[in-house]
Structure formats: C-alpha cells, structure tokens
Amino acid sequence: MAMFKRSDTDVNGAETLVNVQDFLRKKKEGKKNSFLKKLLKNKNLGDVFFERLTLLFAVLVFLLVILMVWEMYSNSLISIKKIGWHFLIGQTWDPVLRQIFGALPAIYGTLLSSFLALLIAVPLGISVAVFLSELSPGWLEKPLSFLTELLAGIPSVIYGLWGIFVLVPWLQQTVEPFLQNEFPNSPFFQGAPYGYGMLAAALILSIMVLPIIASISRDVLRSVPSTQREAAYALGATRWEVTKIVLGNAKTGLLGAVMLGLGRAIGETMAVTMVIGNRPDISASLFSPAYTMASVLANEFTEATSNLYLGALIELGLVLFIITIIINIMARLLVWGVERRWK
C-alpha cells in the first residue's frame, strides 16, 4: 500500500497546475470581456443592437433615394444627351410630329398651380386652425375637427370627379364670365371661359391642401403651452392679442404645415389632370388650359412609342423629384432660420 501513497510534492504540484490553468482561463476571459467592453463602449448589448439596427434602416432610406435618382437618371440618359439643357427651357412639347420635348410649360404649370393653391389655402387653413384651437366652443370643435380630417382622407379622384361635374360648370357659367366683365383689361382673365384650365386646377388643389394645413396648424397651436395664454390674460391682454402671441410662438410649426401642403400640391396628379385642360402652353390667363409635370406623366407615359419619348418622360419625373427635394431643403433652411431667430 505504501507504493500507492502520493507524496506532498505531487499534491502541491497538482494544485499549482490547477491554479495556473485557472489563472490562464481567467486571463483569457478577461481579455474577451475587455474586448467586448471596448466594442460595446460600456453599453448594453441590446441597446447596441437596437442602435445599429435603426442606423441600418436610416441608411437604407438614404440609399433608396439615391437608387431612385440613379434609376431615373440612367433611364433618361438618352434624352439628356440628345436634348440637353434645352429640355428645361424649351416651350414646345410635341412628341408625335416633330419629336420636340420642352418641359418648361409643365414646370410653369406645376409651380403656378401650387402657388395659387397656397395663396388661397394658407389664409383659410390657418384661420380654421385658430378658430378650432383658440375660439371654438367644445361642442363644436370636435365635429369640425373630424370633418376637416375627413376632407384630408378623400381620394384625389373623388375631388377630380367633383371638379368635372360641379366646379368646372360653375366656373364656366358664373365665375369666369363675371371676372371677364369686371376686369376686361386684366391679362389674367382673358380667353374663352371653358371652365377647364389653371383656375380650376388651383381651386381643386387649394381644397385638397386646405385640410392638411388646417389639421397640422391646429395641432401646432395646441402644442403652445397654456401658461403663455394665462400669463397674457393676467397682464390684461385681449383675446386677439393672446392669439397673436400664440401665432408668434408657433411660426416654425405653421411654416412646416404650409410646406407639407406645398408638397401635396406639387405632387398631386389625378385631380389636377381631370380639370387643368392638359395643353402644354405658357399663358398669363387663368382661363387657359395648362399642363403640370404630374399630369404629363399620367397622360402620356403609356403612349410613349420611342426610346427618346420614354426617356423624356422619365427625365421629366427626375425634374419633378429634384424640384421636390429643393423645396424641402429650402423649407428646412427656413425652419432653422426661424428657430435661430427665436432662441
């Protein structure tokens, strides 16, 4: 039995070996943990995963915009190379007989109809928002708010049908003859009163963007702290003076509401196409038929019979996309300027 007895030296050596192995294992785990800590920067693993996932989605949105621009540019390259800058300044759009593509009438119609729509809708929309948020009694505010939001959800084709059967006959028989009689020398009210034209398109667009501007402006005015109203009343301000204070503090949000309305007006297709008359002309008269970029694409895209024709239409869509981006950039710069001014 003595030959199987382990010496103290063997036991101590085994314990030392075990301790060394534990030390090496802990050191290795420590290196791994320190690496993970450096990688995670003392953050929770779930937080880092969520942050990277949302960053991926944001990058995908940016890449999607770049991809859209590239696809439109590559498919319109034949038009860009053959027509060049004359595409933007040309006033003749004749794709059938002479194969001439000038987008200026469509650009002019898009910008003018949107500007006229905002000219009508902005005062009305902000007035509706002020009434709903500041003046309306509680029993009337809820149904009016519901009806305003309901108008924003009506499909554009319904507005177009209403324009054809109601608005256009009214303009042709009542409004346009009245304007011609009252302002016979005005260049804005010349020509035959067809009903279809720039005036009808502007009115349809103003009706469509009115609920958007009104709803967003109402929410913006409600977001102004009530303590500002109470302080103004405590100093002896009238209701009108309090309203002016609220409007002054809500300038940035109201500007955002107007820009959202402008975005809806520029991109609107179906309703405008049904009432604008669809003629590629540049005229000062609001009675004249006109064209917008969206209505050109809606009317002629399925009729494009040549590569040049198709490329010109895709280039027109690219121009519309770029104009929309420029307007959004200008709106953001305006908002930043207002924010810096009131800080």
N, C-alpha and C positions, 0 to 999 in steps of 0.2 A: 504493500500500500504506500510505502514511502516514496516509491519511484513515480507515483502519480500526483504527488503533492506539489503545488505550484509555489514558487518562491515569491518573496515580496517584490523582488526586482521585476519579475514578469508581470505582476499585478500593476505595479506602478507604471511600467512601460505601456501596458494596455490602456490604462486610464489616460496617460499622456497622449497616446494616439487618438483616443476618442475626443479628448479636449481639442487637439489640433484640428481634427475633422470638423468639430462643431464650430471652431473659430473660422476656418476657411468657408464653411457653409454660410455662417452669419455675415462674413465679409462680402461674399458673393451676393447674398440677398440685399445687403446694404447698398452695394453698387447698383443693383437693379432698382431699389427704392429711390435712391438719389437720382438715377436717370429718369424715372417716372416723375419725380417731383420737379426736376428741371423741365421735362417735357410738358407737364401739366401746369407748371408755374404756380404751385400751391393751390390749384383749383380742383374742384370735384370732377371726377371722370364724367359723370352725367352732364355737368354744366359745359365741359369742353366739347363733348359730343354734340350737344344741342347747339352750341355756338358755331361749330364747324358746319353742321347741317344747314342752319339758317344762312350762313355765308355762302354755301353751295347754291341754295335757292336764289339768293340775290345775284350771284354771278351768272346763273342760268338765265335770269331775266335780262341781264345786260347782254349776254351772248345771243339771246333770242332777237333782241332789237338789231344787233349787228348782223345777224343772219338774214333778217328781213330786208335790211338795206342792201346787203350784198346780193341777195336773190333778185331784187328789183333792178339793181344796177346791172348785173350780168345779163339779165333778160332784156334790158332796154339798151344794151351796148350798140346794137345795130342802128338804132335811132339816134343815139348820142353822137356816134361817129359820122353819120351821114347828114344830120340836120344841124348839130352843134348848138351854139347859143341862140341861133335864130328860133329854136323851138320855144324859148321863153318869151321872146319879144315879137314873134310873128303873130299877125292878126287874122290870118286866113287858116281855117280848118276845113280842108276839102280832101277827105281820104279816098273818094271814089273816082273823080275825074282826073284831078291834077296831082294827086298824092302829095299834097302840101299839108304840113302839120304845124300850126302855130297855136300855142297854148295860152296866149295872152287873154283872149276872150273868156276862157274858162277860169283863169286865175282872177281876172277882174270880176266876173260874176260871183265867184266864191267869196272874195273879200268884201265886195259891196253888199251882197245879201246878208252876210254875217254882221257887218257894221250896222246896217239899217235895223236888223233884228234886235241887236243890243241897244240901239238908240231908243227903241220902243219898249223893250222888255226890262231894262235895268231900272228905270224910274218906277215902273209899275211893280216889279218884283220886290224892290226894297221897300216900297210903300206898303205892300201886302205884309211883308215881314215885320215892319214896325207896328202895324196895326195888330197883328197876331201876338206879338211878344210884349207890347207895351200898353195897348189901348183896349183890346178886345175883352169883353166880359167872359168869364169862364164857360158859360153855357154855349157861347157862340164860337169860342176859339177852337174847340175840339172838332166840330163838324167842318169848319172852314179849313183847318189843317188837313183833315182827312181828304177833302175834295182837292186841295192843292197837290197833295202827294199822289192822288189818283190820276190827275192830269199827267204827271210825270211818267206814269206807267202805261199810258195808252200807246199802242204800236204806231209807228210813223205812217204806215199805210192807211190807218184809220183817219189820221189827220189829212192825208192826201185825198182820200175819198170825200171827206167833208169839204176840203178846198175846192174840189171839182164841182160838187153839186150845190154848195151853199156859197162859199166865199167868192168864187170866180163869177157867177151870175150877178151877185150883189155888186161887185166891183165894176162889172161891165155895164150894168144898167143904172147904177146910182152914183157910186163914188167917183169913178173916172170922168163921166160927163160933168159932174159938179166941179171937180178940180179944174177941168179944162175951161169951164165958163168963168170960174172965179180967178184963175191965173192963166189968161190966154197967152201971155208972152213968156211964161216960165219955160225954160228948156227941159225941166223935169217932168212936165205934164204934156208932152207933145205926142202926136201919133194917134192911130185909131184905138178906141177903147175895146181891146179884145178881152180883157179880163185876165188872160194868161200873160205873165210877164214878171218883171223884177218886183213890182209892188206886191203881187200875190205871194211870191216866194218869201219876201221879207216879213209879211204878216203871218204866214204859216210858221216861219222859223221863230218869230217873236212869241207866238202862242206856245210853241214847243219848249223853248228855253225858259219861259216865264216861271213854271212851277219849280224848275231846278234852282233858279236864282232865289226864288221866294223861300223855298224849304231850307236851303243851306243858310241863307241870310237870317232866317228866323232862329235856327239853332245857334248861329254865331251870336246874335243879340241876347239870347237866353244865357249864353255862357259868360256874359259880363257879370261880375259879382253884384249881388243885390245891395251890398253895403255902399257901393258908389251911388246908387239911386237914393238910398236912405240918407246918405250924407248930403247930397244935393238938396233933397227936400228939407232937411234940417236947417240948411243955410238960406231957405226961403226961395228956392228955385221953382219955377213953374214947370208944368208937365212938358211943355215944348223945350225948355232949357235942359231938363233932365234927358229928354230924348236926344238932343244934340250931343250931350256928354257921352251917352251910350254909343251913339254912332261914331263919335270920335275915337273911342276906345276899341271899336270893332272894325276899324278901317281895313286892317290886314285880312281878316276873315271875309269881309264883304268883297274885297278885291279878288280873293280866291273863288268866291261864288260866281262873280262875273266871268272869270277866266274859265271856269268849268262850263258855264253857259256858252261861252265863245267856242270851246272845244266841241260842244254838241252841235252848234250851228255850222261850223266849218265841215264837219264830217257827215252831216245829215244828207241822206241820199233819196229815199223813196218819196217822201212828201214833196220835196223840192222838185224832183223830176216830174211829178204829176202836174205841177201848176206853173212852172217857170217858163214854159214855151219851148225850150230846147232849141235855140238858134244861136250859133256862135258869132254874136255881134257885140260890139262895144258901143253903147249908146248912153247918153245922159238921161234920156227919158225913162221914167219908171214904168211906163206902159209897154215898153218894148220887150219882146221875148229875149231871153238870155240863156246862158249855159253856166253850169258850175262844173268843177273837176269831177265831183262825185257823180253828177248826172251824166257826164260824158262816158264815164266808165260803166255806169249801169245800162246806158242805152246802146253802146257800140261794142262792148267787149266781145259779145257773142257773134258780132258781124265782121270781125277782123279777118280778112281773107289773105293778107300778105304778112310776111315777117316784119316789114317796116311798119305797117299799120299796128300790128300787135306790140312791137317794140315801143312805138309812140304812146300807146295807151298805158303800157307799164311804166314808161318814163313819166307820164302824167300822174300816175299813182305815186311814184317816187317824189315828185314835186309836192304833191299834197302831203305826204308823210313829212317831208323836210319843213314845210310851212308850219305844220302842227308842232314839230319839235321846237322851231324858232319861237313860236308864240308861247309855248310852255316855258322856255328859257327866259324870255322877256318877263313873263308873269312872275317867275321865281325871283328874278333880279328886282322887280318892283316890290315884291313882298319883303325881300331882305332890306331894301332901302327904307321902306316904311318901318320895319322893326328897328333898324338902327336909329331912325329919327326919333322914335317914341321910347327908346330905352333910357 
